[in-house]
Amino acid sequence: MIDTDTKSRIIQDFQLHESDTGSTEVQVALLTERIRQLTDHLRQHHTDAHSRTGLLKLVGQRRSLLNYLTREDVTRYRTLIARLGLRR
């Protein structure tokens, strides 16, 4: 899980306006942080099948949000994956 300081920092970095906490960019950034944490966990605990299942669900959810953003606004999508360091 993401601690509250990290979560608030990510929200501040990716929000579109002052009270934005649920835009696509914020959601993708939070999912990316959770995916990175789970990936590090799975490097140490190879046999943790439940965490691997959760990781795959998070990756699928992030992929769906990125597909939505691609359909809506390609420039926002490109800037987001550049800021997060994702490859596509």
NUMI-308962 format. One record per residue: z, y, x of N, C-alpha, C, O in turn; residue in one letter. Coordinates in pm, whole numbers, padded with zeros to 5 digits, always signed. Each point is the difference from the previous one (the first is absolute). Example, Ala and Ser with C-alpha at 12.3 -4.5 7.8 and 13.67 -1.06 7.14 Angstrom:
// NUMI-308962
+00780-00569+01319+00000+00119-00089+00000+00120+00090+00066-00002+00104A
-00138+00107-00139+00006+00119+00082+00073+00109-00077+00017+00111+00051S
***
This chain:
// NUMI-308962
+00000-00119+00083+00000+00119-00083+00000+00126+00088+00047-00001+00114M
-00100+00106-00169-00009+00127+00071+00129+00079-00029+00041+00012-00116I
+00021+00042+00220+00120+00081-00023-00040+00135-00060-00117+00040+00007D
+00213+00029-00065-00030+00122-00077-00054+00112+00087-00083+00079-00046T
+00128-00070+00170-00051+00106+00088-00148-00020+00031-00078+00095-00005D
+00042-00219+00036-00140-00030+00030-00088+00022-00123-00110+00054+00009T
+00161-00097-00123-00076+00013-00123-00023+00147-00035-00112+00038-00036K
+00215+00044+00047-00017+00143-00031-00092+00069+00100-00074+00091-00037S
+00078-00135+00164-00090+00058+00101-00145-00035-00032-00089+00085+00011R
+00064-00209-00049-00136-00043-00035-00050+00077-00122-00115+00045-00004I
+00202-00030-00096-00041+00073-00121-00034+00145+00035-00098+00053-00050I
+00179+00010+00134-00028+00139+00039-00131+00012+00079-00073+00098-00015Q
+00044-00197+00098-00122+00005+00080-00127-00016-00083-00103+00059+00032D
+00110-00140-00140-00122-00034-00073-00009+00059-00139-00098-00025-00071F
+00197+00103+00028-00006+00054-00136-00106+00109-00010-00027+00072+00096Q
-00032-00062-00213-00107+00097-00024+00054+00136-00041-00063+00102+00027L
+00179-00099-00093+00065+00125-00039+00151-00020+00005+00047-00109+00035H
+00027+00210-00069+00146+00004+00020+00074-00119-00063+00084-00062+00066E
-00114+00029-00190+00076-00104-00070-00074-00133-00009+00032-00083-00085S
-00130+00061+00170-00081-00121-00004+00072-00115+00068+00032+00007+00119D
-00005-00114-00195+00060-00120+00059-00077-00126-00036+00037-00108+00045T
-00142+00120-00126-00068-00120-00045-00150+00003+00011-00068-00083-00061G
+00013+00176+00138-00145+00003+00014-00046-00124+00078+00080-00069+00062S
-00206+00045-00067-00056-00117+00067+00029+00003+00149+00031-00103+00059T
-00042+00220+00003+00025+00011+00143+00144-00038+00036+00023-00070+00098E
+00072+00117-00178+00141-00032+00025+00025-00148-00018+00069-00062+00081V
-00125+00004-00188+00020-00142-00025-00057-00086+00113+00064-00096+00043Q
-00183+00130+00004-00062-00076+00107+00080+00014+00129+00017-00098+00074V
+00033+00218-00046+00079+00020+00122+00130-00079-00005+00040-00058+00101A
+00026+00054-00216+00124-00078-00012-00028-00150+00012+00075-00073+00065L
-00183+00028-00128-00036-00142+00013-00034-00035+00144+00034-00109+00046L
-00100+00198+00025-00036-00025+00139+00125-00016+00086+00004-00087+00087T
+00096+00169-00111+00125-00012+00076+00070-00132-00029+00051-00066+00091E
-00047+00028-00218+00061-00129-00035-00077-00116+00061+00060-00098+00044R
-00193+00108-00042-00083-00106+00059+00028-00010+00150+00009-00111+00053I
+00004+00224+00014+00030-00003+00145+00135-00064+00027+00015-00076+00095R
+00084+00108-00178+00133-00059+00019-00003-00150-00024+00060-00076+00076Q
-00129+00032-00181-00009-00143-00028-00079-00073+00107+00032-00115+00033L
-00132+00178+00022-00078-00062+00108+00088-00022+00122-00007-00106+00063T
+00089+00206-00029+00092-00017+00112+00101-00111-00027+00033-00077+00090D
+00015+00068-00213+00094-00106-00037-00065-00137+00015+00063-00094+00050H
-00188+00082-00093-00067-00130+00006-00038-00041+00142-00020-00118+00027L
+00011+00213+00064-00025-00035+00139+00121-00073+00059-00015-00087+00086R
+00134+00123-00133+00122-00066+00049+00031-00127-00078+00051-00096+00056Q
-00081+00097-00186+00035-00113-00088-00129-00060-00055-00044+00033-00110H
-00014-00121+00187-00132-00056-00034+00000-00081-00129-00101-00004-00070H
+00211-00061+00039+00002-00094-00112+00049+00061-00130+00023-00074-00096T
-00008+00204+00089+00049+00067-00121-00115+00014-00100-00071+00100-00002D
+00055-00203-00081-00113-00005-00092+00014+00103-00113-00101+00054-00045A
+00221-00027+00000+00018+00094-00110-00035+00143+00042-00061+00074-00077H
+00098-00037+00198-00037+00132+00048-00151+00011+00021-00058+00106-00022S
-00004-00215+00065-00145-00001+00017-00070+00020-00134-00100+00072-00009R
+00152-00135-00097-00056+00018-00133+00014+00145-00045-00093+00058-00055T
+00211+00001+00079+00021+00140-00035-00092+00092+00077-00050+00099-00054G
+00028-00131+00181-00091+00080+00083-00142-00003-00057-00066+00103-00007L
+00021-00220-00033-00135-00011-00055-00013+00078-00131-00105+00059-00028L
+00212-00058-00052-00003+00079-00124-00007+00149+00029-00073+00074-00066K
+00149-00030+00166-00003+00142+00037-00137+00041+00053-00049+00108-00032L
-00012-00194+00113-00132+00030+00054-00103+00009-00113-00086+00088+00001V
+00096-00178-00099-00090+00005-00114+00019+00125-00084-00097+00059-00048G
+00221-00018+00030+00028+00121-00076-00054+00122+00072-00058+00089-00062Q
+00077-00084+00195-00054+00112+00077-00152+00002-00006-00060+00107-00012R
-00002-00224+00021-00145-00008-00008-00051+00052-00135-00101+00070-00005R
+00171-00102-00103-00039+00048-00131+00009+00152-00009-00089+00065-00055S
+00196-00009+00109+00015+00146-00001-00108+00067+00085-00052+00105-00037L
+00020-00166+00150-00106+00057+00085-00136-00010-00067-00082+00091+00014L
+00056-00199-00085-00126-00011-00075-00008+00106-00108-00106+00060-00021N
+00218-00035-00048+00003+00106-00101-00030+00134+00064-00079+00078-00052Y
+00142-00050+00165-00021+00128+00066-00144+00014+00048-00055+00110-00002L
-00007-00219+00043-00140+00003+00041-00089+00038-00117-00094+00079+00015T
+00123-00135-00132-00080+00032-00119+00019+00145-00043-00095+00065-00044R
+00216-00013+00057+00030+00133-00050-00045+00111+00097-00065+00096-00041E
+00102-00110+00169-00029+00107+00096-00009-00061+00141+00102-00034+00059D
-00222+00022-00008-00023-00066+00129+00059+00079+00116+00048-00058+00097V
-00051+00191-00106+00055+00079+00111+00151-00018+00011+00053-00008+00110T
+00018+00003-00223+00145-00026+00003+00027-00139+00059+00096-00018+00075R
-00180-00079-00110+00015-00136+00053-00017+00000+00151+00080-00061+00072Y
-00184+00127-00023-00027+00000+00144+00111+00070+00079+00039-00046+00107R
+00011+00157-00159+00108+00069+00070+00128-00082-00002+00076+00002+00097T
-00051-00073-00205+00121-00081-00009-00002-00116+00098+00098-00024+00069L
-00210-00049-00062-00002-00114+00093+00000+00048+00144+00048-00071+00089I
-00100+00191-00063+00007+00055+00135+00144+00037+00036+00044-00026+00112A
+00028+00087-00206+00138+00039+00026+00091-00121+00017+00093+00003+00081R
-00120-00111-00155+00085-00119+00007-00042-00095+00112+00076-00090+00037L
-00195+00109+00015-00048-00088+00106-00045-00135-00052+00010-00100+00070G
-00060+00098-00192-00051-00124-00059-00147-00017+00037-00069+00098+00026L
+00024-00220-00023-00142-00024+00030-00068-00051-00123+00059-00075-00079R
-00182+00115+00062-00079-00045-00115-00145+00018+00035-00087-00031-00081R
***
